[in-house]
Protein backbone atom coordinates (compact mmCIF):
# COMPACT_ATOMS: atom_id res chain seq x y z
CA UNK A 1 0.00 0.00 0.00
CA UNK A 2 1.22 3.45 -0.87
CA UNK A 3 1.22 6.06 1.86
CA UNK A 4 0.33 9.50 0.55
CA UNK A 5 1.18 12.70 2.36
CA UNK A 6 -0.96 15.17 0.42
CA UNK A 7 0.65 18.34 1.84
CA UNK A 8 4.07 17.06 0.73
CA UNK A 9 2.80 16.42 -2.80
CA UNK A 10 0.45 19.32 -3.56
CA UNK A 11 0.60 21.55 -0.52
CA UNK A 12 -1.85 22.14 2.28
CA UNK A 13 -5.56 22.83 2.31
CA UNK A 14 -6.94 19.56 0.95
CA UNK A 15 -7.12 17.34 4.03
CA UNK A 16 -10.92 17.54 4.18
CA UNK A 17 -11.19 16.67 0.49
CA UNK A 18 -8.90 13.65 0.89
CA UNK A 19 -10.75 12.28 3.94
CA UNK A 20 -14.29 13.09 2.72
CA UNK A 21 -16.63 10.05 2.97
CA UNK A 22 -19.74 11.64 1.45
CA UNK A 23 -21.20 10.80 -1.93
CA UNK A 24 -20.23 14.00 -3.78
CA UNK A 25 -17.18 16.25 -3.73
CA UNK A 26 -17.52 19.80 -4.98
CA UNK A 27 -14.21 21.59 -5.14
CA UNK A 28 -14.13 25.34 -5.64
CA UNK A 29 -11.16 27.58 -5.98
CA UNK A 30 -9.33 29.97 -8.19
CA UNK A 31 -7.05 29.10 -11.07
CA UNK A 32 -3.89 27.24 -9.98
CA UNK A 33 -5.39 26.27 -6.60
CA UNK A 34 -4.46 22.57 -7.09
CA UNK A 35 -8.05 21.32 -7.40
CA UNK A 36 -7.37 19.08 -10.39
CA UNK A 37 -3.98 17.86 -9.13
CA UNK A 38 -5.46 16.81 -5.80
CA UNK A 39 -8.45 15.17 -7.51
CA UNK A 40 -6.15 13.26 -9.87
CA UNK A 41 -4.04 12.01 -6.97
CA UNK A 42 -7.16 10.87 -5.12
CA UNK A 43 -8.45 8.86 -8.09
CA UNK A 44 -5.12 7.19 -8.89
CA UNK A 45 -4.55 6.30 -5.24
CA UNK A 46 -8.06 4.93 -4.76
CA UNK A 47 -8.14 2.97 -8.01
CA UNK A 48 -5.08 1.09 -6.78
CA UNK A 49 -6.79 0.59 -3.42
CA UNK A 50 -10.11 -0.70 -4.84
CA UNK A 51 -9.47 -3.33 -7.56
CA UNK A 52 -13.00 -3.25 -9.03
CA UNK A 53 -13.22 0.55 -9.37
CA UNK A 54 -13.16 2.35 -12.73
CA UNK A 55 -13.42 6.06 -13.53
CA UNK A 56 -15.13 8.13 -16.20
CA UNK A 57 -13.70 11.63 -16.68
CA UNK A 58 -16.06 14.12 -18.34
CA UNK A 59 -15.56 17.68 -19.58
CA UNK A 60 -17.83 19.95 -21.58
CA UNK A 61 -15.68 19.58 -24.72
CA UNK A 62 -13.82 16.32 -25.41
CA UNK A 63 -10.88 17.94 -27.18
CA UNK A 64 -9.90 19.76 -23.97
CA UNK A 65 -9.43 16.54 -21.97
CA UNK A 66 -5.92 15.69 -23.17
CA UNK A 67 -4.32 18.88 -21.90
CA UNK A 68 -6.27 18.95 -18.65
CA UNK A 69 -7.57 15.90 -16.77
CA UNK A 70 -5.61 13.35 -18.84
CA UNK A 71 -2.37 15.24 -18.15
CA UNK A 72 -3.25 15.67 -14.47
CA UNK A 73 -3.86 11.93 -14.05
CA UNK A 74 -0.56 11.12 -15.76
CA UNK A 75 1.12 13.66 -13.47
CA UNK A 76 -0.43 11.95 -10.42
CA UNK A 77 0.81 8.55 -11.58
CA UNK A 78 4.36 9.87 -11.86
CA UNK A 79 4.12 11.84 -8.61
CA UNK A 80 3.14 8.66 -6.78
CA UNK A 81 6.02 6.78 -8.48
CA UNK A 82 3.71 4.08 -9.87
CA UNK A 83 4.21 4.67 -13.60
CA UNK A 84 5.32 1.07 -14.20
CA UNK A 85 1.81 -0.12 -13.24
CA UNK A 86 -0.12 2.18 -15.59
CA UNK A 87 -0.48 2.51 -19.37
CA UNK A 88 -1.85 5.69 -20.96
CA UNK A 89 -3.00 5.88 -24.59
CA UNK A 90 -4.16 8.93 -26.51
CA UNK A 91 -6.24 7.09 -29.11
CA UNK A 92 -8.48 5.93 -27.66
CA UNK A 93 -7.83 8.22 -24.74
CA UNK A 94 -7.73 5.98 -21.69
CA UNK A 95 -5.48 5.00 -18.83
CA UNK A 96 -5.26 1.37 -17.67
CA UNK A 97 -4.05 0.00 -14.34
CA UNK A 98 -2.07 -2.98 -15.64
CA UNK A 99 -2.23 -5.33 -12.60
CA UNK A 100 -6.06 -5.46 -12.63
CA UNK A 101 -7.19 -4.07 -15.98
CA UNK A 102 -9.10 -1.17 -14.39
CA UNK A 103 -9.66 1.75 -16.73
CA UNK A 104 -9.99 5.48 -16.71
CA UNK A 105 -12.18 6.53 -19.64
CA UNK A 106 -12.63 10.04 -21.04
CA UNK A 107 -15.64 11.67 -22.71
CA UNK A 108 -16.94 15.09 -23.64
CA UNK A 109 -20.46 16.40 -23.27
CA UNK A 110 -20.25 17.85 -26.78
CA UNK A 111 -21.22 14.45 -28.25
CA UNK A 112 -24.03 12.98 -26.09
CA UNK A 113 -24.13 9.71 -28.03
CA UNK A 114 -20.61 8.88 -26.90
CA UNK A 115 -21.68 9.14 -23.26
CA UNK A 116 -24.54 6.63 -23.44
CA UNK A 117 -23.94 3.01 -22.52
CA UNK A 118 -20.33 3.41 -21.41
CA UNK A 119 -19.15 0.23 -19.74
CA UNK A 120 -15.93 -1.36 -18.59
CA UNK A 121 -14.78 -4.96 -19.15
CA UNK A 122 -13.62 -5.49 -15.56
CA UNK A 123 -15.13 -4.24 -12.34
CA UNK A 124 -17.67 -1.43 -12.16
CA UNK A 125 -17.76 2.15 -13.36
CA UNK A 126 -18.13 3.64 -9.90
CA UNK A 127 -16.67 7.13 -10.16
CA UNK A 128 -17.18 10.09 -12.44
CA UNK A 129 -14.94 13.12 -12.41
CA UNK A 130 -17.02 15.93 -13.86
CA UNK A 131 -14.54 18.70 -14.56
CA UNK A 132 -16.48 21.85 -15.30
CA UNK A 133 -14.61 25.10 -15.69
CA UNK A 134 -15.73 28.64 -16.27
CA UNK A 135 -17.14 31.53 -14.34
CA UNK A 136 -20.75 31.83 -13.23
Residue frames as a rotation matrix with the C-alpha (Angstrom) as fourth column:
UNK 1
0.580 0.814 0.000 0.00
0.814 -0.580 0.000 0.00
0.000 0.000 -1.000 0.00
UNK 2
-0.343 -0.638 0.690 1.22
0.613 -0.708 -0.350 3.45
0.712 0.303 0.634 -0.87
UNK 3
0.104 0.321 -0.941 1.22
0.887 -0.459 -0.058 6.06
-0.450 -0.829 -0.333 1.86
UNK 4
-0.057 -0.023 0.998 0.33
0.733 -0.680 0.026 9.50
0.678 0.733 0.056 0.55
UNK 5
-0.235 -0.045 -0.971 1.18
0.756 -0.637 -0.153 12.70
-0.611 -0.770 0.183 2.36
UNK 6
0.461 0.560 0.688 -0.96
0.883 -0.368 -0.292 15.17
0.090 0.742 -0.664 0.42
UNK 7
0.915 -0.128 -0.384 0.65
-0.024 -0.964 0.264 18.34
-0.404 -0.233 -0.885 1.84
UNK 8
-0.049 -0.996 0.081 4.07
0.004 0.081 0.997 17.06
-0.999 0.049 0.000 0.73
UNK 9
-0.390 -0.079 0.917 2.80
0.817 0.430 0.384 16.42
-0.424 0.900 -0.103 -2.80
UNK 10
-0.089 0.450 0.889 0.45
0.799 -0.501 0.333 19.32
0.595 0.740 -0.315 -3.56
UNK 11
-0.788 -0.195 0.584 0.60
-0.130 -0.875 -0.467 21.55
0.601 -0.444 0.664 -0.52
UNK 12
-0.899 0.404 -0.170 -1.85
0.272 0.209 -0.939 22.14
-0.344 -0.890 -0.298 2.28
UNK 13
-0.631 0.717 -0.298 -5.56
-0.682 -0.695 -0.229 22.83
-0.371 0.059 0.927 2.31
UNK 14
-0.155 0.586 -0.795 -6.94
-0.801 0.396 0.448 19.56
0.578 0.706 0.409 0.95
UNK 15
-0.958 -0.236 0.163 -7.12
-0.284 0.711 -0.644 17.34
0.037 -0.663 -0.748 4.03
UNK 16
-0.278 0.937 0.210 -10.92
-0.462 0.061 -0.885 17.54
-0.842 -0.343 0.416 4.18
UNK 17
0.309 0.335 -0.890 -11.19
-0.951 0.114 -0.287 16.67
0.005 0.935 0.354 0.49
UNK 18
-0.484 -0.626 -0.612 -8.90
-0.636 0.732 -0.246 13.65
0.601 0.270 -0.752 0.89
UNK 19
-0.994 0.055 0.091 -10.75
-0.036 0.634 -0.772 12.28
-0.100 -0.771 -0.628 3.94
UNK 20
-0.397 0.909 -0.128 -14.29
-0.901 -0.412 -0.133 13.09
-0.174 0.062 0.983 2.72
UNK 21
-0.914 0.117 0.388 -16.63
0.094 0.993 -0.077 10.05
-0.394 -0.034 -0.918 2.97
UNK 22
-0.049 0.953 -0.298 -19.74
-0.306 -0.298 -0.904 11.64
-0.951 0.046 0.306 1.45
UNK 23
0.386 0.337 0.859 -21.20
0.605 0.610 -0.512 10.80
-0.696 0.717 0.032 -1.93
UNK 24
0.725 -0.061 0.686 -20.23
0.578 -0.489 -0.654 14.00
0.375 0.870 -0.319 -3.78
UNK 25
-0.103 -0.767 -0.634 -17.18
0.770 -0.465 0.437 16.25
-0.630 -0.443 0.638 -3.73
UNK 26
0.787 0.236 0.571 -17.52
0.542 -0.706 -0.456 19.80
0.295 0.668 -0.683 -4.98
UNK 27
-0.011 -0.890 -0.456 -14.21
0.881 -0.225 0.417 21.59
-0.474 -0.397 0.786 -5.14
UNK 28
0.878 0.289 0.380 -14.13
0.429 -0.829 -0.360 25.34
0.211 0.479 -0.852 -5.64
UNK 29
0.270 -0.808 -0.524 -11.16
0.492 -0.352 0.796 27.58
-0.828 -0.473 0.302 -5.98
UNK 30
0.615 -0.112 -0.781 -9.33
-0.539 -0.782 -0.313 29.97
-0.576 0.613 -0.541 -8.19
UNK 31
0.843 -0.406 -0.354 -7.05
-0.192 0.387 -0.902 29.10
0.503 0.828 0.248 -11.07
UNK 32
-0.086 -0.971 -0.225 -3.89
-0.178 0.237 -0.955 27.24
0.980 -0.042 -0.193 -9.98
UNK 33
0.095 0.175 0.980 -5.39
-0.976 -0.176 0.126 26.27
0.195 -0.969 0.154 -6.60
UNK 34
-0.805 -0.593 0.007 -4.46
-0.590 0.800 -0.110 22.57
0.060 -0.093 -0.994 -7.09
UNK 35
0.111 0.927 0.357 -8.05
-0.828 0.285 -0.483 21.32
-0.549 -0.242 0.800 -7.40
UNK 36
0.752 0.223 -0.620 -7.37
-0.609 0.594 -0.525 19.08
0.251 0.773 0.582 -10.39
UNK 37
-0.257 -0.919 -0.299 -3.98
-0.577 0.394 -0.715 17.86
0.775 -0.011 -0.632 -9.13
UNK 38
-0.682 0.048 0.729 -5.46
-0.687 0.299 -0.662 16.81
-0.249 -0.953 -0.171 -5.80
UNK 39
0.430 0.899 0.081 -8.45
-0.758 0.408 -0.508 15.17
-0.490 0.157 0.857 -7.51
UNK 40
0.487 -0.323 -0.812 -6.15
-0.619 0.528 -0.581 13.26
0.616 0.785 0.057 -9.87
UNK 41
-0.646 -0.751 0.138 -4.04
-0.599 0.388 -0.700 12.01
0.472 -0.535 -0.701 -6.97
UNK 42
-0.316 0.608 0.728 -7.16
-0.771 0.282 -0.570 10.87
-0.552 -0.742 0.380 -5.12
UNK 43
0.696 0.650 -0.306 -8.45
-0.698 0.512 -0.500 8.86
-0.168 0.561 0.811 -8.09
UNK 44
0.157 -0.706 -0.691 -5.12
-0.548 0.520 -0.656 7.19
0.822 0.481 -0.305 -8.89
UNK 45
-0.743 -0.444 0.501 -4.55
-0.643 0.267 -0.718 6.30
0.185 -0.855 -0.484 -5.24
UNK 46
-0.191 0.769 0.610 -8.06
-0.709 0.322 -0.628 4.93
-0.679 -0.552 0.483 -4.76
UNK 47
0.623 0.339 -0.705 -8.14
-0.749 0.518 -0.413 2.97
0.225 0.785 0.577 -8.01
UNK 48
-0.307 -0.798 -0.519 -5.08
-0.441 0.602 -0.665 1.09
0.843 0.024 -0.537 -6.78
UNK 49
-0.798 0.054 0.601 -6.79
-0.587 0.156 -0.794 0.59
-0.137 -0.986 -0.093 -3.42
UNK 50
0.041 0.914 0.405 -10.11
-0.432 0.381 -0.817 -0.70
-0.901 -0.141 0.411 -4.84
UNK 51
-0.777 -0.588 0.223 -9.47
-0.095 0.461 0.882 -3.33
-0.622 0.664 -0.414 -7.56
UNK 52
-0.291 0.723 0.627 -13.00
0.900 0.429 -0.076 -3.25
-0.324 0.542 -0.776 -9.03
UNK 53
0.353 0.462 -0.814 -13.22
0.312 -0.878 -0.363 0.55
-0.882 -0.126 -0.454 -9.37
UNK 54
-0.344 -0.374 0.861 -13.16
0.939 -0.158 0.306 2.35
0.022 0.914 0.406 -12.73
UNK 55
-0.232 0.128 -0.964 -13.42
0.329 -0.923 -0.201 6.06
-0.915 -0.364 0.173 -13.53
UNK 56
0.184 0.299 0.936 -15.13
0.968 -0.221 -0.119 8.13
0.172 0.928 -0.330 -16.20
UNK 57
-0.490 -0.395 -0.777 -13.70
0.491 -0.862 0.129 11.63
-0.720 -0.318 0.616 -16.68
UNK 58
0.197 0.687 0.699 -16.06
0.979 -0.170 -0.108 14.12
0.045 0.706 -0.707 -18.34
UNK 59
-0.675 -0.289 -0.679 -15.56
0.300 -0.948 0.106 17.68
-0.674 -0.132 0.727 -19.58
UNK 60
0.257 0.822 -0.508 -17.83
-0.194 -0.471 -0.860 19.95
-0.947 0.319 0.038 -21.58
UNK 61
0.718 -0.109 -0.688 -15.68
-0.696 -0.074 -0.715 19.58
0.027 0.991 -0.129 -24.72
UNK 62
0.937 -0.292 0.189 -13.82
0.259 0.948 0.184 16.32
-0.233 -0.123 0.965 -25.41
UNK 63
0.549 -0.769 0.327 -10.88
0.454 -0.054 -0.889 17.94
0.701 0.637 0.320 -27.18
UNK 64
0.325 -0.423 0.846 -9.90
-0.643 -0.755 -0.130 19.76
0.694 -0.501 -0.517 -23.97
UNK 65
0.979 0.149 0.141 -9.43
-0.204 0.643 0.738 16.54
0.019 -0.751 0.660 -21.97
UNK 66
0.618 -0.776 -0.128 -5.92
0.615 0.579 -0.535 15.69
0.489 0.252 0.835 -23.17
UNK 67
-0.305 -0.791 0.531 -4.32
0.270 -0.606 -0.748 18.88
0.913 -0.085 0.399 -21.90
UNK 68
-0.012 0.346 0.938 -6.27
-0.822 -0.538 0.188 18.95
0.569 -0.769 0.291 -18.65
UNK 69
0.616 0.375 0.693 -7.57
-0.755 0.532 0.383 15.90
-0.225 -0.760 0.610 -16.77
UNK 70
0.934 -0.311 -0.179 -5.61
0.189 0.850 -0.491 13.35
0.305 0.425 0.853 -18.84
UNK 71
0.080 -0.955 0.285 -2.37
-0.005 -0.287 -0.958 15.24
0.997 0.075 -0.028 -18.15
UNK 72
0.050 -0.006 0.999 -3.25
-0.930 -0.365 0.044 15.67
0.365 -0.931 -0.023 -14.47
UNK 73
0.897 0.307 0.318 -3.86
-0.404 0.862 0.306 11.93
-0.180 -0.403 0.897 -14.05
UNK 74
0.665 -0.734 -0.138 -0.56
0.402 0.507 -0.762 11.12
0.629 0.452 0.633 -15.76
UNK 75
-0.067 -0.649 0.757 1.12
-0.470 -0.649 -0.598 13.66
0.880 -0.396 -0.261 -13.47
UNK 76
0.443 0.332 0.833 -0.43
-0.896 0.143 0.420 11.95
0.021 -0.932 0.361 -10.42
UNK 77
0.985 -0.112 -0.130 0.81
0.095 0.987 -0.130 8.55
0.143 0.116 0.983 -11.58
UNK 78
0.223 -0.969 0.106 4.36
0.349 -0.022 -0.937 9.87
0.910 0.246 0.333 -11.86
UNK 79
-0.026 -0.195 0.980 4.12
-0.701 -0.696 -0.157 11.84
0.713 -0.691 -0.119 -8.61
UNK 80
0.672 0.343 0.656 3.14
-0.717 0.526 0.458 8.66
-0.188 -0.778 0.599 -6.78
UNK 81
-0.364 -0.925 -0.107 6.02
-0.908 0.327 0.261 6.78
-0.207 0.193 -0.959 -8.48
UNK 82
-0.110 0.413 0.904 3.71
-0.089 0.902 -0.422 4.08
-0.990 -0.127 -0.063 -9.87
UNK 83
0.095 0.137 -0.986 4.21
-0.903 -0.404 -0.144 4.67
-0.418 0.904 0.085 -13.60
UNK 84
-0.833 -0.488 -0.260 5.32
-0.552 0.758 0.347 1.07
0.028 0.433 -0.901 -14.20
UNK 85
-0.736 0.611 0.293 1.81
0.350 0.712 -0.608 -0.12
-0.580 -0.345 -0.738 -13.24
UNK 86
0.267 0.869 -0.416 -0.12
0.092 -0.453 -0.887 2.18
-0.959 0.199 -0.200 -15.59
UNK 87
-0.665 -0.379 0.643 -0.48
0.680 0.050 0.732 2.51
-0.310 0.924 0.224 -19.37
UNK 88
0.047 0.641 -0.766 -1.85
0.009 -0.767 -0.641 5.69
-0.999 0.023 -0.042 -20.96
UNK 89
-0.547 -0.151 0.823 -3.00
0.801 0.192 0.567 5.88
-0.244 0.970 0.016 -24.59
UNK 90
-0.739 0.220 -0.636 -4.16
-0.215 -0.973 -0.087 8.93
-0.638 0.073 0.767 -26.51
UNK 91
-0.141 0.711 -0.689 -6.24
-0.989 -0.076 0.125 7.09
0.037 0.699 0.714 -29.11
UNK 92
0.403 0.864 0.300 -8.48
0.360 -0.452 0.816 5.93
0.841 -0.221 -0.494 -27.66
UNK 93
-0.332 -0.492 0.805 -7.83
-0.518 -0.619 -0.591 8.22
0.789 -0.613 -0.049 -24.74
UNK 94
0.847 0.525 -0.086 -7.73
-0.203 0.467 0.860 5.98
0.492 -0.711 0.502 -21.69
UNK 95
-0.259 -0.875 0.410 -5.48
-0.863 0.019 -0.505 5.00
0.434 -0.485 -0.760 -18.83
UNK 96
0.630 0.439 -0.641 -5.26
-0.215 0.891 0.399 1.37
0.746 -0.113 0.656 -17.67
UNK 97
0.220 -0.513 0.830 -4.05
-0.948 0.089 0.306 0.00
-0.230 -0.854 -0.466 -14.34
UNK 98
-0.142 -0.372 -0.917 -2.07
-0.795 0.595 -0.118 -2.98
0.590 0.712 -0.380 -15.64
UNK 99
-0.935 -0.284 0.212 -2.23
-0.354 0.739 -0.573 -5.33
0.006 -0.611 -0.792 -12.60
UNK 100
-0.546 0.795 0.264 -6.06
0.154 0.405 -0.901 -5.46
-0.824 -0.451 -0.343 -12.63
UNK 101
-0.666 0.285 0.690 -7.19
0.734 0.083 0.674 -4.07
0.135 0.955 -0.264 -15.98
UNK 102
0.200 0.725 -0.658 -9.10
0.727 -0.561 -0.396 -1.17
-0.657 -0.399 -0.640 -14.39
UNK 103
-0.333 -0.267 0.904 -9.66
0.893 -0.397 0.212 1.75
0.302 0.878 0.371 -16.73
UNK 104
-0.255 0.268 -0.929 -9.99
0.251 -0.910 -0.331 5.48
-0.934 -0.318 0.165 -16.71
UNK 105
-0.182 0.320 0.930 -12.18
0.983 0.087 0.163 6.53
-0.029 0.943 -0.331 -19.64
UNK 106
-0.718 -0.135 -0.683 -12.63
0.180 -0.984 0.005 10.04
-0.672 -0.119 0.731 -21.04
UNK 107
-0.218 0.702 0.677 -15.64
0.971 0.089 0.220 11.67
0.094 0.706 -0.702 -22.71
UNK 108
-0.995 -0.054 -0.086 -16.94
0.057 -0.998 -0.035 15.09
-0.084 -0.040 0.996 -23.64
UNK 109
-0.280 0.954 -0.104 -20.46
0.375 0.009 -0.927 16.40
-0.884 -0.298 -0.361 -23.27
UNK 110
-0.353 0.092 -0.931 -20.25
-0.684 -0.704 0.189 17.85
-0.638 0.704 0.311 -26.78
UNK 111
-0.494 0.244 -0.834 -21.22
-0.627 0.565 0.536 14.45
0.602 0.788 -0.127 -28.25
UNK 112
-0.046 0.556 0.830 -24.03
-0.976 0.152 -0.156 12.98
-0.213 -0.817 0.536 -26.09
UNK 113
0.794 0.387 -0.468 -24.13
-0.518 0.834 -0.188 9.71
0.318 0.392 0.863 -28.03
UNK 114
-0.033 -0.894 -0.447 -20.61
-0.156 0.447 -0.881 8.88
0.987 0.041 -0.154 -26.90
UNK 115
-0.597 -0.139 0.790 -21.68
-0.769 -0.180 -0.613 9.14
0.228 -0.974 0.001 -23.26
UNK 116
0.418 0.881 0.223 -24.54
-0.908 0.410 0.084 6.63
-0.018 -0.238 0.971 -23.44
UNK 117
0.984 0.150 -0.091 -23.94
-0.149 0.989 0.016 3.01
0.092 -0.002 0.996 -22.52
UNK 118
0.075 -0.997 0.023 -20.33
-0.733 -0.071 -0.677 3.41
0.676 0.034 -0.736 -21.41
UNK 119
0.971 0.188 0.146 -19.15
-0.237 0.716 0.656 0.23
0.019 -0.672 0.740 -19.74
UNK 120
0.015 -0.994 0.104 -15.93
-1.000 -0.016 -0.007 -1.36
0.009 -0.104 -0.995 -18.59
UNK 121
0.181 0.043 -0.983 -14.78
-0.440 0.897 -0.041 -4.96
0.880 0.440 0.181 -19.15
UNK 122
-0.281 -0.336 -0.899 -13.62
0.623 0.649 -0.437 -5.49
0.730 -0.683 0.027 -15.56
UNK 123
-0.807 -0.010 -0.590 -15.13
0.545 -0.395 -0.739 -4.24
-0.226 -0.919 0.324 -12.34
UNK 124
0.299 0.954 0.032 -17.67
0.942 -0.290 -0.170 -1.43
-0.153 0.081 -0.985 -12.16
UNK 125
-0.401 -0.292 0.869 -17.76
0.476 -0.876 -0.074 2.15
0.783 0.384 0.490 -13.36
UNK 126
0.181 0.506 -0.843 -18.13
0.967 0.065 0.247 3.64
0.180 -0.860 -0.477 -9.90
UNK 127
-0.069 -0.236 -0.969 -16.67
0.518 -0.839 0.168 7.13
-0.853 -0.491 0.181 -10.16
UNK 128
0.393 0.113 0.912 -17.18
0.866 -0.379 -0.326 10.09
0.309 0.918 -0.247 -12.44
UNK 129
-0.376 -0.553 -0.743 -14.94
0.634 -0.739 0.229 13.12
-0.676 -0.385 0.629 -12.41
UNK 130
0.509 0.604 0.613 -17.02
0.853 -0.451 -0.264 15.93
0.117 0.657 -0.745 -13.86
UNK 131
-0.409 -0.772 -0.486 -14.54
0.746 -0.590 0.309 18.70
-0.526 -0.236 0.817 -14.56
UNK 132
0.498 0.647 0.578 -16.48
0.833 -0.542 -0.110 21.85
0.242 0.536 -0.809 -15.30
UNK 133
-0.528 -0.712 -0.463 -14.61
0.772 -0.630 0.088 25.10
-0.354 -0.311 0.882 -15.69
UNK 134
-0.359 0.360 0.861 -15.73
0.532 -0.679 0.506 28.64
0.767 0.639 0.052 -16.27
UNK 135
-0.998 0.035 -0.052 -17.14
0.019 -0.619 -0.785 31.53
-0.060 -0.785 0.617 -14.34
UNK 136
-0.316 0.948 -0.042 -20.75
0.915 0.316 0.251 31.83
0.251 0.041 -0.967 -13.23
